[in-house]
Amino acid sequence: MMITGNLTARPATFRPSLRASAPTSPPRADANAQSPARPLHMGQPTPHPLAASQISCGNASGNAALTLGESARPVKPRVVVTGGSGKLGRATVAHLAEHGWEVINFDRVRPKTASEDGKSGLGGAYRLVEIDLTDMGQVLEALCEIDMAYKGVQAVVHLAAMPSPGQSSSSKQFNTNVSSTYNVLEACRKLGISNIVMASSETLIGIPLDIAPAKLPITEESPLLPESAYSLSKLVGETLAEQYVRWSTQSHRNPGAAAKIISMRFSNVMLEEEYATFADWQDDPKKRYWNCWGYIDARDGAEAIRLALDKDIQGHHAFIIANNRTVMKTPSADLVKQVFPGVPYTPLNDHPNVTLLSNEKAKKMLGWDPKHDWKP
């Protein structure tokens, strides 16, 4: 599975002070700029002691940071989406904007469908902030404020990553993904941002499944068996999330701001126009067995992210985000017999093409149910 979105860009300058500084060059996109609002269901975050003494994002009033020529607009909760120009990111930016969020896209490029006026082309306005997520100074600065743009954010969706195996050197992929995730989580801790959703990966199940699963379907409780630098970076990301949640409950680290970090183990993200390619592997199940024939429509992935942001829970929670069906016309029971003979299999329901990547936890806890299927 691939979460696309770019991590590196032209460096911005960070100057330590009582206030996070703005970039030396202005952001390239116009966008909305409203004051901080309370995060949904999470209460007003209490800043880390270091944030109170060293880093202040201020409390801008309703439209205090309006760009020249902008008129006052209603205040919306503000969310940063890292990697918002990628496949899942574009759908997420559009979906969150349509549901009342002011969206800031941290990426180095505009979405492929964007025009130069800062419109995503997918149903919602966004602000693009060019940023190198491996640079802690830039991350802390951009989450705090950007001059004449915005001041403070209420939530973060961290999707940016160097994509799946084989597209860069393993060391670069691992180091980039881990450092960017650390920087995002650490900056959120310092700034008291406690509502965080991040992209993990289905690759944790042992993709490409050269070793058969112990049993099917795969669940969140299945053994975590990373087989690539990409997958290992996602496992480290979940470990970081566990520890940052623990830190958030310790009074000497972050009093009163118990965090919610949700790791979403997305299956192979697909766009509607890619459904035509599903015919390519129908003649041979082994062409597509590597993730138990799973996928998720980008639109359904975006909805899962929104529901996770809205969910009133604390702690770290991991969810498999996959469609209700496989990518195959062949019944799931027959797929298991042909490719994973002898592996115990208990179908989730009576549908012949039921998923082998259980999404039951997300359905029960988040109230999520995928709506887009490749077969009419």
C-alpha positions in Angstrom: 0.0 0.0 0.0 1.2 3.5 -0.8 0.6 6.7 1.1 2.0 9.3 -1.3 2.9 12.8 -0.3 6.1 14.6 -0.4 8.3 15.2 2.6 11.1 17.5 1.5 11.2 21.0 0.1 13.1 24.2 0.1 14.3 24.7 3.7 12.8 27.5 5.8 14.7 29.2 8.6 13.9 28.6 12.3 15.1 31.1 14.9 14.7 30.1 18.5 12.8 32.7 20.5 9.9 33.2 22.7 7.8 32.8 19.6 8.0 30.5 16.7 9.3 32.4 13.7 7.8 32.6 10.2 9.5 31.3 7.1 11.9 33.6 5.4 9.9 33.3 2.1 6.1 33.7 2.1 3.8 30.6 1.5 2.9 30.2 -2.2 -0.8 29.7 -1.7 -3.6 32.0 -0.6 -6.0 30.5 2.0 -8.2 31.1 4.9 -6.9 32.3 8.2 -9.0 32.1 11.3 -8.4 31.9 15.0 -7.8 28.6 16.9 -11.0 26.8 17.8 -11.5 24.0 20.3 -10.6 20.6 19.0 -13.7 18.4 18.4 -14.6 16.5 21.6 -11.1 16.8 23.0 -11.3 20.0 25.0 -8.8 22.9 24.8 -5.3 21.3 24.8 -3.1 22.3 27.7 0.4 23.2 26.4 3.5 21.4 27.5 5.5 23.4 30.1 8.2 24.0 27.5 5.5 25.3 25.1 4.3 27.8 27.7 7.8 29.1 28.5 9.5 28.9 25.1 7.0 28.7 22.4 3.8 30.7 22.2 1.4 30.7 19.3 -0.7 33.4 20.8 -4.5 33.6 20.8 -5.5 35.3 17.6 -9.1 36.7 17.7 -11.6 35.6 15.1 -10.0 37.0 12.0 -6.9 38.6 13.4 -4.6 36.9 10.9 -6.5 37.8 7.7 -4.4 38.2 4.6 -4.6 41.7 3.0 -7.9 42.0 1.1 -9.6 39.1 2.9 -13.0 39.6 4.4 -14.0 38.1 7.8 -15.3 34.6 7.7 -16.8 32.2 10.3 -14.2 30.4 12.5 -13.6 26.8 11.7 -11.5 24.2 13.5 -8.1 24.0 11.8 -6.4 20.8 10.8 -3.0 20.2 9.3 -2.8 17.3 6.7 0.7 16.3 6.0 1.1 14.8 2.5 -2.1 16.4 1.5 -1.0 16.4 -2.2 -0.9 12.6 -2.4 -3.6 10.1 -3.4 -5.1 9.7 0.0 -4.2 13.2 1.0 -6.1 14.8 -1.8 -9.3 12.9 -0.8 -8.7 13.8 2.8 -8.2 17.5 2.2 -11.5 17.6 0.2 -13.5 15.5 2.6 -12.4 17.5 5.7 -13.1 20.8 4.0 -16.5 19.6 3.0 -17.2 18.8 6.6 -16.4 22.1 8.2 -12.6 22.0 8.7 -10.1 24.6 7.7 -7.4 22.5 6.1 -3.7 23.3 5.9 -1.7 21.0 3.5 1.9 20.4 4.6 3.6 19.2 1.4 6.2 20.4 -1.1 3.9 20.3 -4.2 0.3 21.2 -4.9 -2.1 18.4 -5.6 -2.0 17.3 -9.3 -5.6 18.6 -9.8 -4.9 22.0 -8.2 -5.0 25.3 -10.0 -2.7 28.1 -9.1 -5.2 29.9 -6.9 -4.9 27.4 -4.1 -8.1 25.4 -4.8 -7.8 21.7 -4.5 -10.1 21.0 -7.3 -11.7 18.3 -5.1 -14.4 20.3 -3.3 -12.5 22.4 -0.7 -10.1 25.2 -0.3 -6.8 24.6 1.4 -3.6 26.4 2.2 -0.4 24.8 1.0 2.7 25.2 3.3 5.9 24.1 1.7 7.9 22.2 4.3 10.6 19.7 5.0 9.1 17.4 7.7 12.5 16.1 8.5 13.5 19.5 9.8 12.1 19.9 13.4 12.4 23.7 13.3 10.2 23.9 10.2 7.6 21.5 11.6 7.4 23.3 15.0 7.2 26.7 13.3 4.5 25.8 10.8 2.3 24.0 13.4 2.6 27.1 15.6 1.9 29.9 13.1 2.6 31.3 9.6 2.7 35.1 9.3 -0.5 36.6 7.8 -1.9 33.1 7.4 -2.9 31.3 10.6 -2.0 30.9 14.2 -2.4 27.6 15.9 -4.1 24.3 14.9 -6.5 22.0 16.6 -5.6 18.6 15.0 -3.0 16.9 12.8 -3.5 14.2 10.2 0.0 12.8 9.4 -0.1 11.0 6.0 3.2 12.1 4.5 5.7 9.3 3.9 8.2 8.1 1.3 6.0 5.4 -0.4 6.1 1.7 -0.5 9.2 -0.5 -1.0 11.3 -0.3 -4.1 11.0 3.4 -4.9 14.0 4.7 -2.9 16.9 3.3 -1.0 15.8 1.5 2.1 17.9 3.6 4.5 16.6 6.9 3.0 13.0 5.6 3.2 13.3 4.5 6.8 15.2 7.6 8.1 12.9 10.0 6.3 9.7 8.3 7.5 10.8 7.9 11.1 12.3 11.4 11.5 9.2 13.1 10.0 6.9 11.1 12.3 9.0 11.9 15.3 9.1 15.6 14.4 5.3 15.8 14.0 4.6 14.0 17.3 7.2 15.9 19.2 6.0 19.3 17.9 2.4 18.4 18.7 3.5 17.5 22.3 5.3 20.8 22.7 2.3 22.8 21.4 -0.4 20.9 23.2 -2.0 19.4 20.1 -3.7 16.3 21.3 -5.9 15.2 18.4 -3.7 13.2 16.0 -4.5 10.7 13.2 -1.6 9.1 11.4 -1.2 6.7 8.5 0.3 3.4 9.5 0.2 0.5 7.0 -1.2 -2.9 6.2 2.4 -3.9 5.4 2.8 -4.6 9.1 1.0 -7.9 8.5 4.0 -9.4 6.7 3.6 -8.2 3.2 4.4 -9.6 0.6 3.1 -12.6 2.6 5.8 -15.0 1.4 5.2 -16.6 4.8 1.6 -17.6 5.2 -0.5 -15.9 7.9 -1.1 -17.9 11.1 -4.8 -17.5 10.5 -7.3 -15.5 8.5 -8.8 -12.9 8.5 -6.0 -10.6 9.6 -7.0 -8.4 12.6 -5.3 -5.7 14.6 -4.2 -8.5 17.0 -2.4 -10.5 14.3 1.4 -10.6 14.7 3.2 -7.6 13.4 5.8 -8.8 10.9 7.5 -6.0 9.0 9.4 -7.3 6.0 10.7 -4.0 4.5 12.3 -0.7 5.6 9.0 1.0 4.8 7.0 -1.4 7.0 9.6 -1.2 9.7 9.3 2.6 9.7 5.5 2.3 10.2 6.0 0.0 13.1 8.4 2.5 14.7 5.7 5.1 14.1 3.2 3.2 16.0 5.7 2.6 18.8 6.3 6.4 18.9 2.6 7.0 19.1 2.3 4.6 22.1 5.0 6.4 24.0 3.8 9.9 23.2 0.3 8.9 24.5 2.0 7.6 27.7 4.0 10.8 28.1 0.8 12.9 27.6 -0.6 11.4 30.8 2.5 12.2 32.9 2.1 15.5 34.7 5.8 16.5 34.5 5.6 16.2 30.7 2.2 17.5 29.5 -0.2 18.1 32.4 -3.9 17.9 31.5 -3.5 17.2 27.8 -4.0 13.4 27.5 -3.5 12.7 23.8 -5.4 10.8 21.3 -3.3 9.3 18.5 -5.0 6.9 16.0 -2.9 4.8 13.7 -4.7 3.8 10.6 -3.3 0.7 8.9 -4.6 1.6 5.4 -4.9 -1.1 2.8 -3.8 -0.4 -0.8 -5.4 3.0 -1.5 -7.2 3.1 -4.9 -9.0 5.8 -6.8 -12.3 5.2 -8.6 -10.6 5.5 -12.0 -8.2 2.7 -11.1 -11.0 0.1 -10.7 -10.6 -0.7 -14.4 -7.2 -2.3 -13.6 -8.8 -4.9 -11.3 -9.4 -7.0 -14.4 -5.7 -7.6 -14.8 -5.4 -10.1 -12.0 -8.7 -12.0 -12.1 -7.2 -14.9 -14.0 -4.6 -15.7 -11.3 -5.1 -15.1 -7.6 -1.3 -15.2 -7.1 -0.9 -12.0 -9.0 -2.5 -10.1 -6.1 -2.2 -12.2 -3.0 0.5 -10.1 -1.4 -1.9 -8.2 0.9 -4.7 -10.7 1.1 -6.4 -9.1 -2.0 -7.3 -6.0 0.0 -7.8 -2.4 -0.9 -9.5 0.8 0.3 -11.1 3.5 -1.8 -9.4 6.9 -1.1 -12.8 8.4 -0.4 -13.6 5.8 2.3 -10.1 6.3 3.8 -10.8 10.0 4.1 -14.0 9.4 5.9 -12.3 7.1 8.3 -9.8 9.9 9.1 -12.6 12.4 9.8 -14.5 10.0 12.1 -11.2 9.3 13.9 -10.7 13.0 14.4 -14.2 13.4 15.7 -14.1 10.3 18.1 -14.0 11.2 21.7 -11.4 8.8 23.0 -7.9 9.0 24.5 -4.9 6.8 24.1 -3.3 5.1 21.1 -5.6 3.0 18.9 -4.7 1.1 15.7 -7.3 0.3 13.0 -7.2 -1.7 9.8 -8.9 0.4 7.1 -9.9 -1.9 4.3 -12.9 -2.4 2.0 -15.6 -4.9 2.9 -14.7 -6.9 -0.2 -11.6 -8.2 -1.8 -10.4 -7.1 -5.3 -11.3 -10.5 -6.7 -14.4 -12.1 -8.2 -13.2 -15.5 -6.9 -14.8 -16.3 -3.5 -12.6 -15.6 -0.5 -12.8 -19.2 0.7 -11.4 -20.4 -2.6 -8.6 -17.8 -2.6 -7.5 -19.1 0.8 -7.6 -22.7 -0.4 -5.6 -21.9 -3.5 -2.9 -19.7 -2.1 -2.8 -20.3 1.7 -3.8 -24.0 2.0 -4.0 -25.2 5.5 -4.4 -21.7 7.0 -7.4 -21.6 9.4 -10.1 -19.3 8.0 -13.2 -18.0 9.7 -15.2 -15.7 7.4 -16.3 -12.4 8.9 -19.8 -12.8 7.2 -21.6 -14.7 4.6 -20.6 -12.6 1.6 -18.6 -14.8 -0.8 -16.0 -12.0 -1.4 -15.7 -10.8 2.1 -12.5 -9.1 3.0 -9.6 -11.0 4.6 -8.4 -7.8 6.3 -10.9 -7.4 9.1 -12.3 -3.9 9.4 -14.6 -4.8 12.3 -12.8 -2.8 14.9 -13.1 0.4 12.9 -16.7 -0.2 12.3 -17.5 -0.8 16.0 -15.3 2.0 17.5 -15.5 4.7 14.9 -18.9 4.0 13.3 -17.2 3.7 9.9 -18.4 1.6 7.0 -16.8 1.8 3.5 -19.3 3.0 0.9 -17.4 2.6 -2.3 -17.0 -0.8 -3.9 -15.2 -1.7 -7.1 -18.1 -3.9 -8.2 -21.5 -2.3 -8.7 
